[in-house]
Amino acid sequence: MPNTTPSRRVRLNPMAGLTLIELILACGILLILSSAAIPLARVTIIRNRESEMRRDLREMRTAIDRYKDAADKNQIQTEVGSQGYPPDLQTLVDGVTVSTTGNTGGISASALAGASSTGQFGSIGTPGTGFSATSGAPGTAGGTSQGASSTGTASPTMSTTTSKVRFLRKIPVDPLTGKPDWGMRAVGDDPDSDSWGGSNVFDVYSQSTGTASDGTKYSSW
């Protein structure tokens, strides 16, 4: 019996797949797109580093100002000639002993002694007389009377407490140089000077010699 089942033939589409010209065009388009994305990514990285550096400078300058405020309030001991500024950045990290004076709300011992001796808190009247021995107000035999103190006064006691305070958690790394080496200026240094006087830290700046995206020098930030 003859086989009547039609045979299936696979016909190849001559248009299937990519030709060499199409492959070259696709690679060219990808190359153009990648070359345009690289500068954009580079600009994004630079701007992120600049934002990080601004944040680090602001953090260190805030720590210096807090140290200065505590020194002006005589809460910490500073070196002669420092004008209340820290000697270096590491001091802000290590911390210093800060003394604070507060009101405990109690009564001083001298006030309590004066009140007791003058009858501020009550005195015993002298038997058989019409007046209290200390109060000056009419009293009864063996009774008590309230009198105003003439010398002893109740005043709150003041106490001084000391604690170690750190103004900076750590010295940040300059995102542009990759090192925690910041330029420093003392109070007497020239604002444009790149040499530190060494007596105190009045300001900090980046030691990078590059130019920012806005056209300014990083060292002037």
C-alpha positions as CSV (number, residue, x, y, z in Angstrom):
1,M,0.0,0.0,0.0
2,P,1.6,3.3,-1.0
3,N,2.3,5.9,1.7
4,T,-0.1,8.8,1.2
5,T,1.2,10.9,4.1
6,P,2.5,14.2,2.8
7,S,6.1,14.8,3.7
8,R,6.9,17.9,5.7
9,R,9.7,20.0,4.3
10,V,11.3,22.7,6.3
11,R,11.8,25.7,4.2
12,L,14.5,28.1,5.3
13,N,13.6,31.8,5.3
14,P,16.3,33.6,3.5
15,M,15.4,36.8,5.6
16,A,15.8,35.1,9.0
17,G,18.6,36.3,11.3
18,L,20.8,39.4,11.0
19,T,23.0,40.2,8.1
20,L,26.5,41.5,8.6
21,I,25.5,45.0,7.9
22,E,22.7,44.9,10.5
23,L,25.1,43.5,13.1
24,I,27.5,46.3,12.4
25,L,24.8,48.9,12.7
26,A,23.6,47.5,16.0
27,C,27.1,47.5,17.5
28,G,27.6,51.0,16.4
29,I,24.4,52.2,18.1
30,L,25.4,50.5,21.3
31,L,28.8,52.1,21.2
32,I,27.3,55.5,20.7
33,L,24.9,55.0,23.6
34,S,27.6,53.8,25.9
35,S,30.0,56.6,25.0
36,A,27.2,59.1,25.9
37,A,26.5,57.4,29.2
38,I,30.1,57.4,30.5
39,P,30.5,61.2,30.8
40,L,27.1,61.4,32.5
41,A,28.0,58.8,35.0
42,R,31.4,60.5,35.6
43,V,29.6,63.8,36.3
44,T,27.2,62.1,38.7
45,I,30.1,60.6,40.7
46,I,31.9,64.0,40.9
47,R,28.8,65.8,42.1
48,N,28.3,63.1,44.8
49,R,31.8,63.6,46.0
50,E,31.4,67.3,46.1
51,S,28.2,67.0,48.1
52,E,30.0,64.6,50.5
53,M,32.9,67.1,50.9
54,R,30.6,70.0,51.7
55,R,28.9,67.8,54.3
56,D,32.2,66.9,55.9
57,L,33.4,70.5,56.0
58,R,30.2,71.6,57.6
59,E,30.4,68.9,60.2
60,M,34.0,69.8,61.2
61,R,33.3,73.5,61.3
62,T,30.3,72.9,63.5
63,A,32.4,70.9,65.9
64,I,35.0,73.7,66.0
65,D,32.3,76.2,66.8
66,R,30.9,74.1,69.6
67,Y,34.3,73.8,71.1
68,K,34.8,77.5,70.9
69,D,31.4,78.2,72.6
70,A,32.3,75.8,75.5
71,A,35.7,77.6,75.9
72,D,34.0,81.0,76.0
73,K,31.8,79.8,78.8
74,N,34.8,78.6,80.7
75,Q,33.6,75.1,80.6
76,I,36.9,73.7,79.3
77,Q,40.5,74.6,79.9
78,T,42.3,75.9,76.8
79,E,45.9,76.6,76.1
80,V,47.2,80.2,76.4
81,G,47.2,81.8,73.0
82,S,44.6,79.4,71.5
83,Q,41.8,82.0,71.8
84,G,39.4,79.2,72.7
85,Y,39.9,77.1,69.5
86,P,41.0,73.5,69.6
87,P,44.7,72.7,69.1
88,D,44.0,70.2,66.4
89,L,41.2,68.1,64.9
90,Q,42.1,65.0,66.9
91,T,41.2,66.8,70.1
92,L,37.6,67.1,68.9
93,V,37.6,63.3,68.4
94,D,39.3,62.4,71.7
95,G,37.1,64.7,73.6
96,V,37.8,67.1,76.5
97,T,36.5,67.4,80.1
98,V,33.6,69.9,80.3
99,S,32.6,71.4,83.6
100,T,29.0,72.6,84.1
101,T,27.5,74.4,87.1
102,G,23.9,73.8,87.9
103,N,21.2,74.6,90.6
104,T,20.3,71.6,92.7
105,G,17.3,73.3,94.2
106,G,18.3,72.5,97.8
107,I,19.1,74.7,100.9
108,S,22.6,75.6,101.7
109,A,24.1,74.5,105.1
110,S,24.8,78.1,106.1
111,A,21.2,79.1,105.5
112,L,19.9,76.1,107.5
113,A,22.2,77.0,110.4
114,G,21.1,80.6,110.4
115,A,17.4,79.6,110.3
116,S,17.8,77.3,113.2
117,S,19.6,79.9,115.4
118,T,17.1,82.7,114.8
119,G,13.9,80.7,114.9
120,Q,12.9,80.7,111.3
121,F,11.5,77.3,111.5
122,G,9.8,77.8,115.0
123,S,11.0,78.5,118.5
124,I,9.9,77.6,122.0
125,G,8.2,80.4,123.9
126,T,9.4,81.2,127.4
127,P,7.0,80.0,130.1
128,G,5.3,82.7,132.0
129,T,5.8,85.5,129.5
130,G,3.6,86.9,126.9
131,F,6.1,87.0,124.1
132,S,8.2,84.4,122.3
133,A,12.0,84.6,123.0
134,T,12.9,85.0,119.3
135,S,9.8,85.7,117.2
136,G,8.6,88.8,118.8
137,A,5.0,87.6,118.3
138,P,2.6,86.9,121.2
139,G,3.0,83.4,122.5
140,T,1.8,81.1,125.2
141,A,3.6,79.3,127.9
142,G,5.4,76.3,126.5
143,G,4.0,77.0,123.0
144,T,5.7,77.4,119.6
145,S,5.6,80.4,117.3
146,Q,6.8,81.1,113.8
147,G,9.3,83.8,113.4
148,A,11.0,85.5,110.5
149,S,14.8,85.0,110.2
150,S,16.9,88.1,110.4
151,T,20.2,86.6,109.2
152,G,19.6,83.1,107.8
153,T,18.1,82.8,104.3
154,A,17.3,79.7,102.3
155,S,19.2,79.7,99.0
156,P,19.6,77.1,96.3
157,T,22.9,75.2,96.3
158,M,25.1,75.3,93.2
159,S,27.0,72.1,92.1
160,T,29.7,71.6,89.5
161,T,29.7,68.4,87.4
162,T,32.3,67.3,85.0
163,S,32.0,65.0,82.0
164,K,34.0,64.1,78.9
165,V,32.5,65.5,75.7
166,R,33.5,64.5,72.1
167,F,32.7,67.1,69.5
168,L,33.5,64.9,66.5
169,R,32.9,61.2,66.0
170,K,35.9,60.8,63.6
171,I,38.0,62.8,61.2
172,P,36.3,62.3,57.8
173,V,38.2,61.2,54.7
174,D,38.4,63.8,52.0
175,P,36.4,62.3,49.1
176,L,38.6,64.0,46.5
177,T,42.0,63.1,47.9
178,G,41.0,59.8,49.6
179,K,42.9,60.8,52.8
180,P,41.8,62.3,56.1
181,D,44.4,65.0,55.7
182,W,42.6,68.4,55.7
183,G,44.2,71.8,55.5
184,M,43.9,73.9,58.6
185,R,44.1,77.6,59.4
186,A,44.7,79.3,62.7
187,V,43.1,82.6,63.8
188,G,46.1,84.6,62.8
189,D,46.7,82.9,59.4
190,D,45.9,84.6,56.2
191,P,42.6,83.5,54.7
192,D,44.3,82.4,51.4
193,S,47.3,80.9,53.1
194,D,48.0,77.2,52.7
195,S,50.3,77.0,55.7
196,W,49.1,76.3,59.2
197,G,50.3,78.4,62.1
198,G,50.0,75.4,64.4
199,S,48.6,77.2,67.5
200,N,44.9,76.5,67.0
201,V,42.4,75.3,64.4
202,F,40.1,78.1,63.3
203,D,39.0,76.7,59.9
204,V,39.5,73.6,57.7
205,Y,39.6,73.2,53.9
206,S,40.3,70.5,51.3
207,Q,43.9,70.1,50.0
208,S,42.7,69.1,46.6
209,T,44.1,71.2,43.8
210,G,41.2,70.5,41.5
211,T,38.4,72.7,40.2
212,A,34.8,72.1,41.1
213,S,31.9,71.7,38.7
214,D,30.9,75.3,39.4
215,G,34.3,76.6,38.4
216,T,35.6,77.3,41.9
217,K,38.7,75.7,43.6
218,Y,38.0,73.0,46.1
219,S,40.5,74.6,48.5
220,S,38.3,77.7,48.7
221,W,35.2,75.9,50.0
